[in-house]
């Protein structure tokens, strides 16, 4: 008799780790992910980034460029636990992929280069994880590189990230002689021999014994300072046991009061197994996380991470594949089975789950069900987007969606052949669906289709996807930055009466508003009207009208940001007042107020970190000054210098090739967003007269 092998039951939420790999570009995230998959038996042959053979960098552009562009989910098993792992991009242009991933992760491994330490994007993703409250451990990678130094990297973690590094390992050897680590908790050596994929455990080498004892003591003292129970034991015995250290390190990690630091070389496959053990020991399981909070019918509700709770999940990624549309879900509560109907918490629309897949990058394994704590992909959902809450039909709930950054660079795109215009529109719509940080709009003045994103590389990748993935030849205009306008000096007591009478019911709305600068990004609205002169529903309509007016400022038609509008007074008519009338009044009132206010132009700026040989410093500084850059720091190393400057994004187009030319190809640079800054008057005059 022939039997069908059923997939194993999902593990308990306590035996699951939902883990992200975070780092600056080229710190070794993808190589580390590949070695984790190899160590856990999920793959049987190690791939290499430079060969384009890694599991998670499966997209053709990722393999051509040698960088991670799209967050990729994989799954593996270690010591009886299921590890769901997301390899995130390290380039600043794809930080929105990191944001969506962090929204659904329980823990993360932050990877640092043992030579460079904390790099700009490392700091950015660390701050993103802080905002989401994601516990982290650190892995100092590339200890086999020339110039690698664990202590220097740890010092940069302490200084730049403002956290307490708790180092639990000591390297055995350095650079080419790096062969293993000393485990300071168990006071043993883990050594990897050349050509071997496994390590041997032994005694701490004699030359390192005294140093290991000293570092163990430093670890105990640091933990005792941060943990009350550990301090009590330390005062009583002048030492901490391994059990106490493990417990305290886990609690400190979960609270974010410290970060456990391990080290190794992913490329040489050294330090991977201890890192996996640390993931299980210190990072939380879904059961350790608090109940997820959402809203239903205007009230706050919670769902515990329990398979018996009503089903609740958040869609965080959507991709179109040859086999259908995949919607990636983090299941927070309950259980969903193949064939179940699920409800969109926001719209109330119900759809059927056709298939449930455990994802291995571009490969998938069918499952019958997914339970609380799982990260899976489902087939069959046609309308769900990134940020959509899916729930049991009888138990609606809406979770807070991942935030989406505003795009800063735009290009005009059009089909080379007029016959492909429809296909281009469909391709752009699919791109925006898969990547919410890409915005497609039509320019009302030129009629051109404008594609906006987070940077030049982001847009290059999107355009290449249109050409390669959708087979549409496109013509692309020169990149343009997204300028903004802001209020420098506002107005008070601006009165606007909206009266319209054209037969039948008329429109009447009377509003009085104050406009002033606001330090926060975006827009704040408040109402100080008393006595019911403007009912609450009409005040909300005034706010909606003000938001309409923010789309175009008085200087150059750019969006307006950084202002506060206060509704101070108003009046209604018993028959002719309506929400529509007050929305129109709010729109016209703010437009008039902006025309009377002092408004200035803002431009996006970036923090640029340039690494150049010492003999190229002068030329680089001159070039940065010509690009309106303001140098904030310059440090010299062994033969190289690191220059940090704030530069307008508009001046950075083509900088990569210019830097290579000035440094004979030896200079490199990285950028990260640094907000908005006023445009100098002479530059603004040129921009506004184009």
N, C-alpha and C positions, 0 to 999 in steps of 0.2 A: 504494500500500500504506500502510495506516495504522499508525503506530508509537505505542507508549506511552512517554511521557517518564518516565524513571526518575529518582528523586531523586538529587542529587549524593552522592558518597561522603563519609562523615564526615571532617572535617579531622583531621590528626595531633594528638595531645595537646599537642605543642609550640605549635600554632597555635590554642589554646583558652585563654580566660580565664573562670574561674567567679568571678563578681564580685557582691558585695552592696553595697547603698547603705544606710548607717547614719546615723542622726541623731536629734536631738530632734524632737518634733512641731512642724510648721510651719517647719522649717529649709529646706525646699524639696526633699526627696528625690524626691517623685513628679514635680514639675516638672522636675527634673534628668533623671530617667529618661525622661520624655516627650521632652525635647530630645535626649537620646542616640539614642532611636529615630528621631527626625526626621533628625538629622544623618547617621545611618548608612543612611538610606533604608528602614528597616523600616516606617515609616509616612509618609504624604504630607501629613498635615495635623496640626498641633500641637493637642493638647487642653489644656484648662485645668482645674485643680482646682476653682476657684470656679464653673465652668460644669458640672462633673460629666461632662467629656468625655475624661478621660485613659484611656489603655489599661489601666494596671495597677489603677486604682481602679474596677473594673468592677462590684463588688457594689453593690446598691441602697443599703445602709446607708452604705457608704463615700462614695457620691456625695451622699447626704442630709446626712451629718455633715461632709463635707469633710476627712476624715482617712483614712489607710491603716489598715485593720484586719487584713487577711489578707496574708501574704507572697505576692507574685505573681511568677512567673517569666516572663521574656521572653528572646528571642534575637535577635541582630543580627550584622552583619559589619562589620569595620573594618580596612582595610589588609591584607586577606588572612587575617584572624583571625576566628574565631567567638567572640563574647562572649555568654556565658550570664549573665544579670543577674537578681538577685532584689531587688525593691523591698520593704524590710521596714517594719513599723509603727514609729512613733516614740513612741506612747503607752505609758506604763509598764504599763498593764493587759495589753498584748499582747507583753510582753517574751519570753514563751515561744515565740512565733513567730520572734522574732529568734534565740533560742537554737537552735532546730532548723535554721534557715537557716545560722547560723555553723558548725554541725557539718559541713556539706557544702561550704562555700565554700573557695576557695584564697586569695582576696584581697578587699579591701573599699575603698570610698571613703567616708570619714567626712565628712559635710557639716556645716558650721558657719555660723551666721548672723553676718554681718559686723558687726552691731550688738550682738547678745547674746553672741557668743563661745561658749564651752563652757557649755552649759546642763545641768541635772541629768540628763536622760535621755541626753544626749550622753555624759556621763561614764559612765553605767551601761552603755551598749552598747559603749563603748571597753573597759571592764573585761571584759565578756563576750568581746570579741574577743581580749583578752590571754589569757584562760583557754584559748581554743582555738588560740592561736598563729597567728592570721590576720594576715598582713602588710597594712598599710593605707597609703593616701595620703590627704591631706586636701584638701578643696575649700572655701574660704571663699566662701560664696554671698551674694547680695543686696548686692553692692557699690554698687548703684544706689539703695539706701535712704538716707533721711536719717539721719545719725549713723553711717553705715558707716565702719569704720576697720580696715584690714588688720592694722596693727601691734598694735592692742588685742586683736583676735581671736587673733593669733599668741601674744601674751603669755599669754592665758588657756589656750591649748593647752599652753604650757610649764609654767605654774604648776599647773593643775588635773589635767593628765593625766600629768605627770612624764616627758615625752618631749622629744626634741630636735627642734624644728621646723626643717626645711631649706627655706626659702622660695626658690622658683625663678622667681617672677614678681613684677613690680611693676605696680600699677594705673596706667593712663593716665587721669587724671581721677578724680573722686570724686562720689558721690551721683548727681544727675541728669546730671552731666558725665562719668560713667564711660563710656568709649568703647572700651577695649581694655586690653591688658597688654603689658608688656615681658618678653620671654623672656630671662632672665638667663644661660642657658647659651649661647645663640647670639647674644646681644646684638642683638636685633632687636625691632621693635614689631609687634604683631598688632592691627589696628584694624578694628572693625565699624562700618559706617555705618548710620544710621537707616534702617529698612525693609529692610535687606539681611540675608540669612541666611548670608553668607560673609564671611570676613575678608580684608584685604589686608595684605601683609607690607611693611614699610618700615624705615627707619632709626629709631633711638631719637630721640624728639623732643628738641630742644636743651634745653628746661627740665628734662628728666629725665635728661640724659646723665650728669651728675656723680653724681647719686643712684644711677643704675643701676650705674655703675662701683663705687661704694662698696658697694652690696649684693652685687654679684658677688664682691667681695673678701671680704666677710663669709661668703658661702656657701662659698668656697674654704677659708677658715680653719676653718669648722665641719666640713667634710668631712674635711680633713686631720687634725683632732683625733681623728676617729672611725675612720679607715681607714688602715691601716699603709702600703699601697702608695701611696695618695694623699699621705700625709705625706712619703714618700721623694721623690716627684716635686716636692712643694711646697718641700722643703728645697733641692733641687738647682736649681730654676728660679724659685722665689718665685711660682709661678702653677700653675694646673691647666688642662689642656686640656679641651675639651668632651667628648671621648671618655672621659677619666679620670673626669670628673664623672658622666657617665651610668652608667659601670660601678660607681663607688663608691656612687652613690645607689641603684642597684638592690640591691647587696649589703647596704647598711645597712637598706633597706626589708625585705628578706627575713629579716635577722637581728633586726629589731625594734629596732635601735639608734638609729633616727631616723625621722622621717616627712616625706616630701616634701609641701610645701604649695603648692597652686595657688589661683587666685582667679577670680572672674567673677560673672556674673548669669545664672542659668538662665532666669529669666522673660524677659529680653531676648535670650536666645540668644547670650550672649557668654562665651567661655571653654570651650565644650563640646568643640570639636575638639582643642585642646591637652590637655584632660583625658583624652580617649580615647587620644591618643598616649602620655600618661604611664602609663595603664593597661597598655598593651602594653610600654612600656619598663621599668617598675619592678615591676609585680606579677607573681607567678609563674604559670606554666602548670602543668597537672597533671603534666607531666614533671619539673618542678622540685621537686615535693613528694616527701617520703620515702615508702617503701612503707607501705601501710596495714597496721596490726597488728591481729590478732584471735586468737581461741582456737579450737582444734579438738581434741577428745578430751583436754582438760586441758593441752594444750601451746600455747605461743605460736607463731604463724605470721605470715608477711608475704606480701603480694601487691604486686608492683611495678605502677606505672601503665602497663601494657603491654597492647595489645589481644590479644596472644598468650597472656597468662596465663589461668588459670581464672577464669571470670566471678565477680565479687564486687561487690555494690552494697548501698547502705543506703537504705531507704525513710525519707523525712523528712517526708512530708506525705501525707494521704489526704483526698480530697474526693469528694462524691457529686454528680454532674451529671445532666442530663436524658439524656445519652447513655451513662451508665454510671459505674462507680466508677473514679476515677483514682488511681493510686498513683505519687507522684513519687519518682524514684530518682536518686541520685548513683552513677554507675558508677565504681568505683575501679580495677577491673582486668578484663581480658578483653573479650568481645564477646557481646551477646545479640541474637538475631534474632527476628523475628515468628514465632510458633509454637513457640519453644523452651520446654522445661520448666525451671523454676528451683526451687530447694529453699529452704525456710525454714531458716536455719542453726540456730535454736534448737529448733524442734519436729520438724524432719525432714520436714514435710509438703511435697509437691511440687505445683506448680500450673503452668498453661500461660499464657504471655504471648500474649494475643490480638492486641493492636495496640501499636505503639510510636509515641509522639507527641512532636514538638517543640512546646513550649508557648509560645504568645504570649498570656499572660494568660488570657482566656476563649476564645481561638481556638487551633486545633491544626492541625499539619501532619503528615501521616502519614510515617513512616520505616520502612525495611526493617530497620534494625539500629541499635544504640547501642554505642559502644566506650568504653574507658577514658577518663575525663575528661568524659564527657557528663553533662548533667542533662536528664532526659526524664520523661515520664509514660507509664505503661503501663496498658492495659485488660485485664481478665481475672483479676486476682488478687483473690480473695474474702476471704482471711484476713489478709493482710499489714497491719500497723499501723505508725504512725510509730515508728521505732527497730528495725524488723525487718531483719535481714540476709538478703539473697537471694544465692544462690551456685549454681555449677554442681552438679548432683546428685551427681557423683562426687568433688567437692572441697569438703566442708563447712567452714564458717568462721563464727564469730560475732564481729561488730564491736561495740565499745562503743556503746550507743545514746545519743542526746541526753538530757541530764538534764532532769527535769521539776520545776518549782518547786511547793512545797506551796501550795494555795489558802489565801487569807486572808479571804475574804468568802463568806457563804452566804445563800441565800434558799430559802424553802419554795415549791414550785410544785405546783399541782394543776390538773387540767382543769376548766374551768367547767362542762362537761356530763359526767356520769358515763359517757356513751357514748364519750367521747373519751379515756378513761383508757388504753386500749391504744395508741392512736395517740400519746399523749404519751410513754409508755414507749419506743416505737420511735423517736420524735424525739430523746429524751434520749440513747438509746444511740448514735444516729448522731452527735449532737453530740460526745459523749465520744470516739467513734472518730476524728472529724476533728480534735479539739482535746484532746490529753491533759492539758492544764492545767485542763480542766473535769472535776469529779468529781461523780458522781451516787451518792447513797446514801439509804437509808431510815432515818429516825430511829426507833430501837427504842421510845422512850417514846410518841411522838405518832403514829407510823405515817405521818408525812408524808414526801413525797419531797423531798430537800434537794439543791439544785444549788450547788456551790461553785466559786469562780473567783478570779481575781487582783485583782478590784476591782469597783466599782459599774458602770463602763462595760462591763467584760468581761461581766458578768451581764446588763446591759441588752441588749447585742448578741445574746447567746445566746437570751434570751427573745424578742426580736423575730424571730430566725431561726425559732423554733418557731412563732410566730404567722404570719409571712409565708411562710416556706419550706415549712412542713408543714401550714399551715391549721388549727392547733389553738389555740383560745382558752384562755388559762391565767390563773389567779389567782396573784399573786405576793405573798409575805409581805415584811415589812420586812427589809432586809439585817442580817445578824448576822456579827460577826467570828469568826475561828477562834482561840479561846483555847487555850493550852497550859499544862501543869503541869510543874514542874521540881523537882529535889531540891536543897535548900539544905544540908542536913546528913543524911548517910546513916547506915547501920548496918553493923556488922561481925559476921561469924560467924553469920549467921542460918542455922539448921538447918531443913531440911524433909524429912520422910520421907513418900513417897507409897507407901502399901500398900493394895492392893485385892485381895480374894479373893472371887470369886462363882462358884466352880465352874470346873473346868478350869484352864488356865494363868492365873496371877495377874499382878499388876503390882507391881513393887518398884523404887523409886528413892530414893536418899538423896543429898541435895546440901547443900553449905554455900556460901553466897555472901556477898560484900561488895558494898555499894551506896554509891557516892559521887558527888558532883557532877562533871560533865565540861564543860570549856570549849567543846568542839566541839558543833556542832549535831547533834541526833539522839541516837544511842545507840552505845556501844562495849561489846563483850563480849570478855573474854579469860579464859583458863583457866591457872591456875598449879598444877594438880594434877600430882603426880609419882607415879612408881611404878605407873602404869597403873590407879590406883584407879577412875578414870572413863575408859573408852576414848574415843578421839577422836570416834567416831560418836555416842556418847551426849552428849559435850560440845556437839556441834553441835545435838543435839536440845534440850539445855537452853537454848542461845541462841535457838532457834526459839520455845520456850515463853516466854522473857523478852520476845521481840518481840510475842507474842500479848498479854501483860499490859500492854504500853505503850499499847494502844488506849484504855484508860480509867484515868484517875488517881483517887486517893482523895478529892480535894477536890470536884470537880464532874463527874467522868466525862469530862474533856477528855483528849486524847492527851498522853502524857508525853514529854519531850525533855530533852536535856542531862544525861545520867547515864551512868556507867560501872558495869558489873556484872562482878565477878570471881568465877569459880568456883574456890574454894580447896580443896575436899575433897569427898569423896563415897564411896559404896559401892554395890556391885552384888550381885545374886543370880544364881546360876548358871543358874537356870531362869526366874525371873519378871521379870528385867530386860529392857527393850526400849526402843527409841527413843521409842515412844509414852508409856511410863511416865516417861521422863526429860523429855520435852517437857511433860507435865502437871506434873511436879515443878518445872520451871523457871518455869512460869506461876504456880503457887500460891505458890512461894517469893518471887518478885518482888512479887506482890500484897501478901503479908504484910510484906515489907521496906518497901514504899512506905507502908503504913499506919503503920509505926513510924518512918519518916523525917520530917524537917521538909520540907514541900513548900510551894511558893508558886505563885501563878497568874501566868502571863505573857500579854501581849497584843501583837499586831503593832503596830509604830509606823512612821511614814512621815516622811521628810524633806520638808518643804513649803517651796517657794520662792515667795513672794508678791511681785508687782510692783504697786505702788500709787502714786498721786499723793502728793506730800509732805503735802498737807492731810488725807490719809486714814490716815496712819501711826498716830496715836493710837488710833483706833477699831479698826484691824486688830490692833494689839498687845494691846489689851484683850480682843478676841474670841479671839485665840490663847491668852491666859492662861486665859480661861474654859473653853477646850477642853483644858486641862491641857498646853498646849504649852510647850516650853522653847526660847526664842529663842537661837540660836547665833551669828547674824551679822546686821548691818544696815548696808547701804551706801547712800549717797545719790548720785544722778546728777543730770542736768539736768531738774529738775522731778519726778523720780520717786525712789522708794526701793525697794530690794530687801531683803526680810526672809526669813531662813532660820530655820526652827524644826523641832523634832522633836515630832510630835503623835501621840497614839494614833489608830489607824485608826478606832476606834469613834466618835471625836469628829468625824470628817471627813464623815460622812454629811450631805448638804445644805449643805456649806460653799460650794459654787459660788454658789448663789442668795444666801446670806447675804453673801458678799463683794461680789457685784454690788450688793446693796442698800446696803451701807455705803460704797461708792465710786462711786455713781451709774453703775455699769456699766463703770467705767474700770479696775478691778482685775482682775488675772489671777493664776493660780497653777498650779504643777506639783508633782507628788509623785513620790517613788520609795521603794521599800521600804527600811527601815532596821533590819530584824531584829525581835527580840522584846525586851520590857522588862517588869520586874515591875509588877504592878498594885498601886497603893496600897491599903493595908489597908482603908480605909473604902469604897473602890470595890469591892474584892474581896468584902467582906462583903455588899454589896447584890447583886452578881452571883450569889453562891452561895446566897442566900436566896430568889431568884426562884422 
